[in-house]
Each structure stands twice: as structure tokens, then as C-alpha cells.
Amino acid sequence: MALGAAALAAPAPARAADGAVLVAQCKSLLRGAKVRGTEVEFRQDPETVGCWAFMAAVQDLAGVADGAGQPPILGACLPPDGNRLQLVRAVVAYGAAHPPALRENAGVLALLALRDAFPCRKE
């Protein structure tokens, strides 16, 4: 009996947010974002911070591959002078243009959006 109670109390496995959640969070961020030089100011709430933090992780992952001189791990070639707000806009635009992608998890949607917005040149 104790084992059954422990199993019921165990948390459900973690699941990544879906693309629709990410796009909604990023839209919320864009509505109030103000760019001042190299700084981006926005309302600090769970939605906006969720988008900003998620896209920071994506941006960092893309930078690791570029910094190692390897082919881009994400399959997207971000501009060297780009910024995180460009990535946020790319995710929102991709979600609007590809509604079925909103059912994907947030990571897949971000990956598809960046590949679409920042394709690598074939040389």
C-alpha cells in the first residue's frame, strides 16, 4: 500500500511547453519591449521572462556551435551582429505563418523558426 501511495505522489514527467505557449509569451514580450541602445526593456512577468529566458538558451546554444568553429548545431546561421529580440520576432512570425507548428514543443518551433529566418548559405 505504501508503494502505491508513493507512486501517486510522484510528479508527472517534465514536458516542454508547446509552441503556442512560447509564441504567446513572446508576443506579450514584443508588445511592451523598448530598445534603448543595446538594452531591451520589457515588463517583467512570468510570460515575458519565460520567452526571454527560453530564447536566451537557444541563442547560447547557437553560439556554442559557432564558437567551436563547427557546423551550426541548430542548422541556422544567426547573424554575428544579431540580437535576441530578432530571434523572438522570428519565432512569433514563424508561428503566425505556420499554425501547425504551434502544436510542436517550444524547442522544435524555435528551431524551425530560426532555420527559416536565418538559413545557412551553401558554399
C-alpha positions as CSV (number, residue, x, y, z in Angstrom):
1,M,0.0,0.0,0.0
2,A,2.8,2.4,0.8
3,L,4.3,1.8,-2.6
4,G,1.0,2.7,-4.3
5,A,0.8,6.0,-2.4
6,A,4.3,6.9,-3.2
7,A,3.7,6.3,-6.9
8,L,0.6,8.5,-6.8
9,A,2.5,11.3,-5.1
10,A,5.4,11.2,-7.7
11,P,5.3,14.2,-10.0
12,A,4.5,13.7,-13.6
13,P,7.4,13.7,-16.0
14,A,8.5,17.2,-17.2
15,R,7.2,18.2,-20.6
16,A,8.4,21.1,-22.6
17,A,6.0,23.9,-23.2
18,D,4.2,23.8,-26.6
19,G,4.9,26.2,-29.4
20,A,1.7,28.0,-28.8
21,V,2.7,28.9,-25.3
22,L,6.1,30.1,-26.5
23,V,4.6,32.3,-29.2
24,A,2.0,33.8,-26.8
25,Q,4.8,34.6,-24.3
26,C,6.9,36.2,-27.0
27,K,4.0,38.2,-28.3
28,S,3.5,39.5,-24.8
29,L,7.2,40.5,-24.6
30,L,7.1,42.2,-28.0
31,R,4.0,44.3,-27.1
32,G,5.9,46.1,-24.4
33,A,9.5,45.9,-25.4
34,K,11.5,49.1,-25.8
35,V,15.0,49.1,-27.2
36,R,17.4,51.6,-25.7
37,G,20.8,51.2,-27.4
38,T,21.9,47.6,-26.8
39,E,19.4,47.1,-24.0
40,V,15.9,45.7,-24.2
41,E,13.4,46.8,-21.6
42,F,10.2,44.9,-21.1
43,R,7.6,44.2,-18.4
44,Q,8.9,41.6,-16.0
45,D,6.3,38.9,-15.6
46,P,6.2,35.1,-16.0
47,E,5.1,35.3,-19.6
48,T,7.7,37.8,-20.9
49,V,10.5,36.4,-18.8
50,G,9.6,32.9,-20.0
51,C,10.1,33.9,-23.6
52,W,13.3,35.9,-22.9
53,A,14.9,33.1,-20.9
54,F,14.0,30.4,-23.4
55,M,15.3,32.4,-26.3
56,A,18.5,33.1,-24.3
57,A,19.1,29.4,-24.0
58,V,18.5,28.9,-27.7
59,Q,20.9,31.8,-28.5
60,D,23.5,30.4,-26.2
61,L,23.3,27.0,-27.8
62,A,23.7,28.5,-31.3
63,G,26.7,30.5,-30.0
64,V,28.4,27.3,-28.7
65,A,28.4,25.8,-32.1
66,D,29.6,28.9,-33.8
67,G,32.3,29.5,-31.2
68,A,33.7,26.0,-31.7
69,G,34.1,26.5,-35.4
70,Q,31.8,23.6,-36.1
71,P,28.8,23.5,-38.4
72,P,25.8,25.2,-36.7
73,I,24.2,22.7,-34.3
74,L,20.8,24.3,-34.8
75,G,21.0,24.3,-38.6
76,A,20.5,28.1,-38.5
77,C,23.2,30.7,-39.2
78,L,22.4,33.6,-36.8
79,P,23.9,36.9,-37.9
80,P,27.0,37.8,-35.9
81,D,25.6,41.2,-35.1
82,G,22.2,39.9,-34.3
83,N,20.4,40.1,-31.0
84,R,17.9,38.1,-29.0
85,L,15.0,40.4,-30.0
86,Q,15.5,39.3,-33.6
87,L,15.1,35.7,-32.5
88,V,11.9,36.5,-30.6
89,R,10.5,38.2,-33.7
90,A,11.4,35.2,-35.8
91,V,9.6,32.8,-33.5
92,V,6.4,35.0,-33.5
93,A,6.5,35.4,-37.3
94,Y,7.0,31.7,-37.8
95,G,4.1,30.8,-35.5
96,A,1.8,33.1,-37.4
97,A,2.9,31.8,-40.8
98,H,2.8,28.1,-39.8
99,P,-0.1,27.4,-37.4
100,P,0.5,23.6,-37.3
101,A,3.9,24.3,-35.8
102,L,2.2,25.7,-32.7
103,R,1.4,22.1,-31.7
104,E,5.1,21.3,-31.6
105,N,7.1,21.6,-28.4
106,A,8.7,25.0,-27.9
107,G,12.2,23.8,-28.8
108,V,11.1,22.4,-32.2
109,L,9.1,25.5,-33.0
110,A,12.1,27.7,-32.2
111,L,14.4,25.5,-34.2
112,L,12.1,25.6,-37.3
113,A,11.7,29.4,-36.9
114,L,15.4,30.1,-36.8
115,R,16.2,27.8,-39.7
116,D,13.5,29.6,-41.7
117,A,14.6,33.1,-40.7
118,F,18.4,32.6,-40.7
119,P,19.2,29.9,-43.3
120,C,22.8,28.9,-43.8
121,R,24.4,29.7,-47.1
122,K,25.6,26.7,-49.1
123,E,29.1,27.2,-50.3
